[in-house]
Amino acid sequence: MSSEEKKSFLLLKSMIFHYHGLDEDELQILERTAKKIDADDELKWANDFIAEDYSTAFDRARKYLSGTLGKLEKDKRLSYLDQVWKANYQKGYITEMEATAMLKLAKDWGIESELISMVRS
């Protein structure tokens, strides 16, 4: 995984966790993910991206991610959303806001029906 892909994946995960306010469990999940993929700098970048303007972070991230992850092959795009979906279950729940945000991204990336099918199974 390139540095750019790590930044994009961590931005995706962090953005979804920040969608309703980052809690301690989510922070730990992000830090474990960064450590696992050797991406501490990329996680800092993602969190700085969000902190730059929290109120516009989701829309800015959607645009950014459409230009990076959104251009990857379908299976990889779906895999990244699947990993974020499963990370939400690590904390024990997924909020309606988080699910809606992921569905918006899936629609942007042309994989909405695939994400819905994956979640149902």
C-alpha positions in Angstrom: 0.0 0.0 0.0 1.5 3.3 -1.0 1.7 6.3 1.3 -1.1 8.0 -0.6 -3.4 5.0 -0.3 -2.6 4.8 3.4 -3.5 8.4 3.8 -6.8 7.9 1.9 -7.7 4.8 3.9 -7.0 6.4 7.2 -8.9 9.5 6.1 -11.9 7.3 5.3 -11.8 5.5 8.6 -11.1 8.6 10.6 -13.8 10.6 8.8 -16.4 8.0 9.5 -15.4 7.8 13.2 -15.4 11.6 13.5 -18.8 11.9 11.9 -20.5 12.0 15.3 -17.5 12.9 17.4 -14.4 10.7 17.9 -14.5 8.6 21.1 -11.7 6.8 22.9 -12.5 3.4 21.4 -12.5 4.8 17.9 -9.2 6.6 18.6 -7.6 3.3 19.7 -8.9 1.5 16.6 -7.4 4.2 14.4 -4.1 4.0 16.2 -4.0 0.2 15.9 -4.8 0.4 12.2 -2.0 3.0 11.7 0.5 0.8 13.5 -0.5 -2.3 11.6 0.0 -0.7 8.2 3.0 1.4 9.4 1.2 4.7 8.8 1.5 7.0 11.9 2.4 10.0 9.7 -0.6 9.3 7.4 -2.9 9.1 10.4 -1.7 12.4 11.6 -2.2 13.8 8.1 -5.8 12.5 8.1 -6.7 13.9 11.5 -5.1 17.3 10.5 -7.2 17.2 7.3 -10.4 16.8 9.4 -9.3 19.3 12.1 -8.6 22.0 9.4 -12.3 22.7 9.2 -14.5 20.2 11.0 -17.7 21.5 9.6 -16.6 20.9 6.0 -14.5 17.9 6.6 -16.9 15.3 5.2 -17.5 17.1 1.9 -13.8 17.9 1.5 -12.9 14.2 2.2 -15.6 12.9 -0.2 -14.0 15.0 -3.0 -10.5 13.9 -2.0 -11.4 10.3 -1.7 -13.2 10.2 -5.0 -9.9 11.2 -6.6 -7.9 8.6 -4.8 -9.8 5.5 -3.5 -12.7 6.2 -5.8 -10.4 5.5 -8.8 -9.2 2.1 -7.5 -10.7 -1.2 -8.8 -14.2 -2.0 -7.5 -13.1 -4.8 -5.3 -10.5 -2.6 -3.5 -13.0 0.2 -3.0 -15.5 -2.3 -1.5 -12.8 -3.8 0.6 -11.9 -0.4 2.2 -15.5 0.3 3.0 -15.9 -3.2 4.4 -12.9 -2.7 6.7 -14.4 0.5 8.0 -17.8 -1.1 8.4 -16.2 -3.9 10.4 -14.1 -1.4 12.5 -17.4 0.1 13.6 -18.4 -3.3 15.0 -15.1 -3.5 16.9 -16.4 -0.7 19.0 -19.8 -2.5 19.3 -22.1 -0.5 17.2 -22.6 1.5 14.1 -24.6 4.7 14.1 -27.2 5.6 11.5 -25.0 8.6 10.6 -22.0 6.5 10.0 -23.9 4.0 7.9 -25.4 6.9 5.9 -21.9 8.4 5.4 -20.6 5.1 4.1 -23.5 4.7 1.8 -22.9 8.2 0.3 -19.3 7.2 -0.4 -20.3 3.9 -1.9 -22.7 5.8 -4.2 -20.0 8.3 -5.1 -17.7 5.3 -6.0 -20.4 3.3 -7.9 -20.5 0.5 -5.4 -23.7 1.2 -3.4 -25.5 -2.0 -4.3 -22.4 -4.1 -3.6 -22.0 -2.5 -0.1 -25.7 -3.1 0.7 -25.4 -6.7 -0.4 -22.2 -7.1 1.6 -23.7 -5.6 4.8 -26.8 -7.8 4.5 -24.8 -11.0 4.4 
